[in-house]
Amino acid sequence: MIRRPLPLRSVRQRGAALLTAMLTVTLVATFAVAALWQQWRAAEVEAAERARSQAGWVLIGALDWTRLILREDARANAAAGGKGADHLAEPWAVPLEEAKLTTFLAADKNIASDALEGLPEAFMSGRIVDAQSKLNVMNLVSGGKPVAASQAAFKKLFELLRLPAEELALLTANLQRAAPATAASAGIDPATAAATAAATAAAAAAANTGAASGTPAAAAADGGTVGEAATTGSSTGPLTPQRTAQLTWLGLSPSTVAALQPYVTVLPTRTPLNLNTASAEAIFASTPSLDLASAKRIVAARAQGYFKELADAGKLVTQNAQFTPDQHSISTGYFEVQARLRIDRTWVEEQTLLRRDGIELRIVWRERGAGATFEAPRS
């Protein structure tokens, strides 16, 4: 039997039907993959939001626990006649190394061990830092005028760290302009303060002529915020920083801020330096005629027994290098709380500044950040 070839029209119809079927399968597969991806993305976003919310509540609980510790410490100080010292041997000064949260839950008798099964691996760490263990930048200016004692302290610190002296002058000038209302209340002419700041900025720019980009002078030349903050009127002065990292607002370069980070802080009010918790470098800078060796001797001596009175620390130095109550103390009113929660490869960090007045604790500021860490590929 001889098979006759199909008509050309029939072949074309079959080819078109096959092509249509293939396109239909492709479209269905594409829509299915897109729907699956959207569903996976929604599930991941929901899981991340749930983890963020849970981490936030855990960090709030950690902050409440911290406030309880500091409140009990204040009660102990009150029991000592209100003269209790804050030192590094107290419970609040013991850091919490990274520990699994389930270990804390397992210690609770009201929680059964079966309820802990299936919980995500969460790790908590944190510490409480005496904020007055560092030199306070706000001590540089009082009533719109520079404070000579604080100026001398920061000058010694800048020399110790080999930082540009002109940046200290720029920092002071911009700090005066950051609070024009304070200067006005002190009877200082805002135009005079602005002229002083402009002169200081011009001197800093002249000293850094030809410097690499990124310095305060270069930023001013490029029309950055440093130059604008130093030359414009007091009504458009720089913002008052709340954290050490924000000192770049006042003209410091990022490298200078990084070098100052371990030794300076920014607090809302003028505060003395706590000799029971300060570093040797901070103690050295806080007293004009004190040498670094004597400051290290003070730190070594307090490790054997903390200072109960300011005079106890004064006995370790010469008569020419005495500690004054307006610049030094043995107690603290500000504490910085650092907490970190890690779940798998994601983490949430929170930093809080607390002000303690008696047994009352108030949050000055609070900052939270999150991120993820990824393991390096194995070779």
C-alpha positions as CSV (number, residue, x, y, z in Angstrom):
1,M,0.0,0.0,0.0
2,I,1.4,3.3,-1.0
3,R,1.1,6.1,1.7
4,R,0.2,9.4,0.3
5,P,2.0,12.4,1.8
6,L,-0.1,14.7,4.0
7,P,-1.2,17.9,2.5
8,L,1.0,20.9,3.2
9,R,-1.9,22.6,5.0
10,S,-2.3,19.7,7.4
11,V,1.4,19.7,8.2
12,R,1.3,23.4,8.9
13,Q,-1.7,23.0,11.2
14,R,0.1,20.2,13.2
15,G,3.2,22.4,13.5
16,A,1.2,25.3,14.7
17,A,-0.6,23.1,17.3
18,L,2.7,21.7,18.6
19,L,4.2,25.2,18.8
20,T,1.1,26.5,20.7
21,A,1.3,23.6,23.1
22,M,5.0,24.2,23.8
23,L,4.3,28.0,24.4
24,T,1.4,27.1,26.7
25,V,3.6,24.7,28.7
26,T,6.3,27.4,28.9
27,L,3.9,30.1,30.1
28,V,2.4,27.8,32.7
29,A,5.8,26.8,33.9
30,T,6.9,30.4,34.1
31,F,3.8,31.4,36.0
32,A,4.2,28.5,38.4
33,V,7.8,29.4,39.1
34,A,6.9,33.1,39.6
35,A,4.1,32.1,42.0
36,L,6.4,29.8,43.8
37,W,9.1,32.5,44.1
38,Q,6.5,35.0,45.3
39,Q,5.3,32.6,47.9
40,W,8.9,31.8,49.1
41,R,9.7,35.5,49.2
42,A,6.5,36.2,51.3
43,A,7.5,33.4,53.7
44,E,11.0,34.7,54.0
45,V,9.8,38.3,54.7
46,E,7.3,37.1,57.2
47,A,10.0,34.9,59.0
48,A,12.5,37.9,59.0
49,E,9.8,40.2,60.4
50,R,8.8,37.7,63.0
51,A,12.5,37.2,64.0
52,R,13.1,40.9,64.1
53,S,10.0,41.4,66.3
54,Q,11.0,38.6,68.6
55,A,14.6,39.9,68.8
56,G,13.3,43.4,69.7
57,W,11.2,42.0,72.6
58,V,14.2,40.0,73.8
59,L,16.4,43.1,73.8
60,I,13.7,45.1,75.6
61,G,13.7,42.4,78.3
62,A,17.5,42.6,78.4
63,L,17.3,46.4,78.9
64,D,14.8,45.9,81.7
65,W,17.1,43.4,83.3
66,T,20.0,45.9,83.0
67,R,17.9,48.7,84.6
68,L,17.1,46.3,87.5
69,I,20.8,45.7,88.1
70,L,21.6,49.4,88.0
71,R,18.7,50.1,90.3
72,E,19.9,47.6,92.9
73,D,23.4,49.1,92.7
74,A,21.9,52.5,93.4
75,R,20.0,51.1,96.4
76,A,23.3,49.6,97.7
77,N,24.9,53.1,97.2
78,A,22.1,54.7,99.1
79,A,22.5,52.1,101.9
80,A,26.2,53.3,102.1
81,G,25.0,56.8,102.9
82,G,24.8,58.0,99.4
83,K,28.6,57.8,99.0
84,G,28.8,54.5,97.3
85,A,31.4,54.3,94.5
86,D,30.9,52.8,91.1
87,H,33.8,50.6,90.1
88,L,34.7,47.6,87.9
89,A,34.2,45.0,90.6
90,E,30.4,45.6,90.8
91,P,27.9,43.2,89.2
92,W,26.9,45.7,86.4
93,A,30.6,45.7,85.2
94,V,30.7,42.0,84.5
95,P,30.0,41.5,80.7
96,L,27.7,38.8,79.4
97,E,29.5,36.6,77.0
98,E,27.6,35.0,74.1
99,A,25.3,32.4,75.7
100,K,22.4,30.4,74.3
101,L,19.0,31.7,75.4
102,T,17.7,28.3,76.1
103,T,20.1,27.9,79.0
104,F,18.4,30.8,80.7
105,L,14.9,29.3,80.0
106,A,16.0,25.9,81.2
107,A,16.9,27.4,84.6
108,D,13.3,28.5,85.0
109,K,11.4,25.8,86.9
110,N,8.1,27.0,85.3
111,I,9.2,26.0,81.8
112,A,9.2,22.3,80.9
113,S,12.1,20.9,78.9
114,D,9.7,19.6,76.2
115,A,8.7,23.3,75.6
116,L,12.3,24.1,74.6
117,E,12.5,21.6,71.8
118,G,12.2,23.1,68.4
119,L,13.2,26.6,69.5
120,P,15.7,28.4,67.2
121,E,19.3,28.7,68.2
122,A,19.5,32.2,69.7
123,F,22.6,33.6,71.4
124,M,22.7,36.7,73.7
125,S,25.6,38.8,74.7
126,G,26.0,42.3,76.2
127,R,27.7,44.6,78.6
128,I,27.2,47.7,80.6
129,V,29.8,50.5,80.2
130,D,30.4,53.4,82.5
131,A,29.8,56.4,80.2
132,Q,31.8,58.6,82.6
133,S,34.9,56.5,82.2
134,K,35.7,58.7,79.1
135,L,36.3,62.4,78.6
136,N,33.1,64.2,77.8
137,V,33.2,66.3,74.7
138,M,30.4,68.6,76.2
139,N,32.9,69.6,78.9
140,L,34.8,71.7,76.3
141,V,32.2,74.5,76.3
142,S,30.1,76.0,79.2
143,G,27.8,78.9,78.7
144,G,29.0,79.4,75.2
145,K,32.6,79.8,76.3
146,P,35.5,77.3,76.1
147,V,36.5,75.7,79.4
148,A,40.2,76.0,80.0
149,A,40.6,72.9,82.1
150,S,38.8,70.7,79.5
151,Q,40.7,72.3,76.7
152,A,43.9,71.3,78.4
153,A,42.7,67.8,78.9
154,F,41.7,67.3,75.3
155,K,45.0,68.9,74.1
156,K,46.9,66.3,76.1
157,L,44.8,63.5,74.6
158,F,45.3,64.8,71.1
159,E,49.1,65.0,71.7
160,L,49.1,61.5,73.1
161,L,47.3,60.1,70.1
162,R,49.2,62.3,67.7
163,L,46.1,63.9,66.3
164,P,46.0,67.3,64.5
165,A,45.7,70.2,67.1
166,E,43.7,72.3,64.6
167,E,40.9,69.8,64.6
168,L,40.5,70.4,68.4
169,A,40.2,74.1,67.8
170,L,37.6,73.4,65.1
171,L,35.7,71.1,67.3
172,T,35.5,73.7,70.1
173,A,34.4,76.4,67.7
174,N,31.7,74.4,66.1
175,L,30.6,73.1,69.5
176,Q,30.1,76.7,70.6
177,R,28.0,77.3,67.5
178,A,26.0,74.1,67.9
179,A,24.1,75.6,70.8
180,P,23.4,79.3,69.9
181,A,20.7,79.6,72.5
182,T,23.1,78.7,75.3
183,A,25.5,81.4,74.0
184,A,22.7,83.9,73.9
185,S,21.6,83.2,77.4
186,A,25.1,83.7,78.6
187,G,25.2,87.2,77.0
188,I,27.6,86.2,74.2
189,D,27.2,88.0,70.9
190,P,26.3,85.4,68.3
191,A,28.2,87.4,65.6
192,T,31.3,87.3,67.8
193,A,31.0,83.5,68.2
194,A,30.5,83.1,64.4
195,A,33.5,85.3,63.7
196,T,35.6,83.2,66.1
197,A,34.5,80.0,64.5
198,A,35.3,81.4,61.0
199,A,38.7,82.4,62.0
200,T,39.4,79.0,63.5
201,A,38.2,77.3,60.4
202,A,40.4,79.5,58.2
203,A,43.4,78.6,60.4
204,A,42.6,74.9,60.1
205,A,42.2,75.2,56.4
206,A,45.5,77.0,56.1
207,A,47.3,74.4,58.2
208,N,46.0,71.6,56.0
209,T,46.6,73.2,52.6
210,G,47.6,70.5,50.2
211,A,46.4,67.8,52.5
212,A,44.7,64.7,51.1
213,S,41.0,64.6,50.5
214,G,39.0,63.5,53.5
215,T,40.5,65.9,56.0
216,P,38.5,68.8,57.5
217,A,40.3,71.3,55.3
218,A,39.7,69.3,52.2
219,A,36.0,68.9,53.1
220,A,35.8,72.6,53.5
221,A,37.4,73.2,50.2
222,D,35.0,70.8,48.5
223,G,32.1,72.7,50.0
224,G,31.3,70.0,52.6
225,T,29.5,70.4,55.9
226,V,32.7,71.2,57.7
227,G,33.4,74.4,55.8
228,E,29.8,75.4,55.9
229,A,29.5,74.8,59.6
230,A,32.6,76.9,60.3
231,T,31.7,79.9,58.2
232,T,28.0,80.4,58.2
233,G,26.0,82.2,60.8
234,S,25.1,80.7,64.2
235,S,21.5,80.2,63.1
236,T,22.7,77.6,60.6
237,G,25.3,76.0,62.8
238,P,26.0,72.3,63.1
239,L,23.7,69.9,65.0
240,T,24.7,68.9,68.5
241,P,26.0,65.3,68.4
242,Q,24.7,62.7,70.7
243,R,27.2,59.9,69.9
244,T,30.9,59.8,69.4
245,A,30.6,58.8,65.8
246,Q,28.7,62.0,65.1
247,L,31.6,64.2,66.0
248,T,32.3,64.4,62.3
249,W,29.4,67.0,62.3
250,L,31.7,69.3,64.3
251,G,34.7,69.1,61.9
252,L,36.6,66.0,63.0
253,S,37.8,63.6,60.3
254,P,36.7,60.0,60.4
255,S,40.2,58.8,61.3
256,T,40.4,61.2,64.3
257,V,37.0,60.1,65.5
258,A,38.1,56.5,65.3
259,A,41.2,57.2,67.3
260,L,39.2,59.1,70.0
261,Q,36.4,56.5,70.2
262,P,38.0,54.5,73.2
263,Y,38.7,57.7,75.2
264,V,35.9,60.2,74.6
265,T,32.1,60.3,74.8
266,V,29.2,62.7,74.2
267,L,26.8,63.1,77.1
268,P,23.9,65.6,77.5
269,T,25.5,67.5,80.4
270,R,28.9,68.3,81.8
271,T,30.2,65.3,83.7
272,P,33.3,64.4,85.7
273,L,35.6,61.5,84.9
274,N,35.2,58.4,87.1
275,L,38.6,57.4,88.4
276,N,37.4,54.0,89.3
277,T,36.6,53.0,85.7
278,A,38.6,55.4,83.4
279,S,41.5,54.2,81.3
280,A,45.0,55.3,82.1
281,E,45.0,57.5,79.0
282,A,41.9,59.3,80.0
283,I,43.2,59.9,83.6
284,F,46.5,61.1,82.2
285,A,44.8,63.6,79.9
286,S,42.4,64.8,82.6
287,T,45.1,66.2,84.9
288,P,47.6,68.8,83.4
289,S,50.8,67.8,85.3
290,L,50.1,64.0,85.5
291,D,52.4,61.7,83.5
292,L,51.3,58.5,81.9
293,A,53.3,56.3,84.2
294,S,51.5,57.8,87.3
295,A,48.1,57.3,85.5
296,K,49.0,53.6,84.9
297,R,50.0,53.3,88.6
298,I,46.5,54.6,89.6
299,V,44.8,52.0,87.4
300,A,47.0,49.2,88.9
301,A,46.2,50.5,92.4
302,R,42.5,50.5,92.0
303,A,42.6,46.9,90.8
304,Q,43.7,46.0,94.4
305,G,40.9,48.1,95.9
306,Y,38.6,50.7,94.4
307,F,38.7,54.3,95.5
308,K,36.0,55.1,98.1
309,E,36.9,58.7,98.2
310,L,38.4,61.1,95.7
311,A,41.2,61.7,98.2
312,D,42.2,58.0,98.0
313,A,43.2,58.5,94.4
314,G,44.9,61.9,95.3
315,K,47.3,60.1,97.6
316,L,48.9,58.3,94.7
317,V,49.9,61.5,92.9
318,T,52.1,64.5,93.7
319,Q,50.8,67.8,95.1
320,N,51.2,69.3,91.6
321,A,48.8,66.8,90.1
322,Q,45.7,66.8,92.3
323,F,42.2,65.6,91.3
324,T,39.4,68.2,91.5
325,P,35.7,67.4,92.2
326,D,34.5,69.4,89.2
327,Q,36.6,67.2,86.8
328,H,36.9,63.9,88.7
329,S,34.7,61.6,90.7
330,I,34.4,58.0,92.0
331,S,30.7,57.5,91.0
332,T,28.7,57.6,87.8
333,G,25.4,58.9,86.6
334,Y,25.4,57.7,82.9
335,F,25.7,54.1,81.7
336,E,25.8,52.8,78.1
337,V,24.1,49.4,77.6
338,Q,25.3,47.3,74.6
339,A,23.2,44.2,73.7
340,R,23.5,41.7,70.8
341,L,21.1,38.9,69.8
342,R,22.2,36.4,67.2
343,I,19.9,33.9,65.5
344,D,21.7,31.6,63.0
345,R,23.5,34.1,60.7
346,T,21.4,37.1,61.5
347,W,22.0,39.5,64.4
348,V,20.3,42.5,66.0
349,E,22.3,45.0,68.1
350,E,21.1,47.7,70.4
351,Q,22.9,50.5,72.2
352,T,21.2,52.5,74.9
353,L,22.3,55.4,77.1
354,L,20.8,55.5,80.5
355,R,20.9,58.3,83.1
356,R,20.6,57.3,86.7
357,D,19.3,59.7,89.3
358,G,19.1,57.9,92.6
359,I,17.1,54.8,91.9
360,E,15.4,56.3,88.9
361,L,16.7,55.4,85.4
362,R,15.8,57.3,82.3
363,I,16.6,56.4,78.6
364,V,18.5,59.3,77.0
365,W,18.8,57.7,73.6
366,R,18.4,54.3,72.0
367,E,19.8,52.9,68.7
368,R,19.2,49.6,67.1
369,G,20.8,47.9,64.0
370,A,20.6,44.6,62.3
371,G,22.6,42.6,59.8
372,A,23.7,39.2,58.7
373,T,27.0,37.3,58.6
374,F,27.9,34.7,56.0
375,E,30.4,32.0,56.3
376,A,33.4,32.1,54.0
377,P,33.4,29.4,51.3
378,R,35.4,26.4,52.1
379,S,38.5,25.7,49.9
